[in-house]
């Protein structure tokens, strides 16, 4: 984002997210919960579900790739 907007623009663009987090910490008297900022496993699960729905709509079924042991 910094490359696109410049340093001032990047700070301005990131500010609303930080303010929401700070406001919720103050309002609910709770410490920072990093999982609320973007849990990678939750993000992956959402993407996978969206991909499965799209595949089902097109008549496909997704299956995970089985890892092959390399010796």
ZIRA-V585909 format. One record per backbone hydrogen bond with DSSP energy under -1.0 kcal/mol. NH is the residue of the N-H (numbers start at 0). CO is the residue of the C=O. E is the energy in kcal/mol with one decimal. If there is no record, write none. Layout:
nh=NH co=CO e=E
nh=NH co=CO e=E
//
This chain:
nh=4 co=0 e=-3.0
nh=5 co=1 e=-2.4
nh=9 co=5 e=-2.3
nh=10 co=6 e=-1.8
nh=11 co=7 e=-2.2
nh=12 co=8 e=-2.3
nh=13 co=9 e=-1.9
nh=14 co=10 e=-1.3
nh=17 co=13 e=-1.6
nh=18 co=14 e=-2.5
nh=19 co=15 e=-2.2
nh=20 co=16 e=-2.0
nh=21 co=17 e=-2.5
nh=22 co=18 e=-2.9
nh=23 co=19 e=-2.2
nh=24 co=20 e=-2.0
nh=25 co=21 e=-2.2
nh=26 co=22 e=-3.1
nh=27 co=23 e=-2.3
nh=29 co=24 e=-1.1
nh=35 co=32 e=-1.8
nh=36 co=33 e=-1.2
nh=42 co=38 e=-2.6
nh=43 co=39 e=-2.4
nh=44 co=40 e=-2.2
nh=45 co=41 e=-2.3
nh=46 co=42 e=-2.3
nh=47 co=43 e=-2.6
nh=48 co=44 e=-2.5
nh=49 co=45 e=-2.3
nh=50 co=46 e=-2.4
nh=51 co=47 e=-2.6
nh=52 co=48 e=-2.4
nh=53 co=49 e=-2.3
nh=54 co=50 e=-2.5
nh=55 co=51 e=-2.6
nh=56 co=52 e=-2.3
nh=57 co=53 e=-1.4
nh=58 co=55 e=-1.1
nh=59 co=54 e=-3.4
//
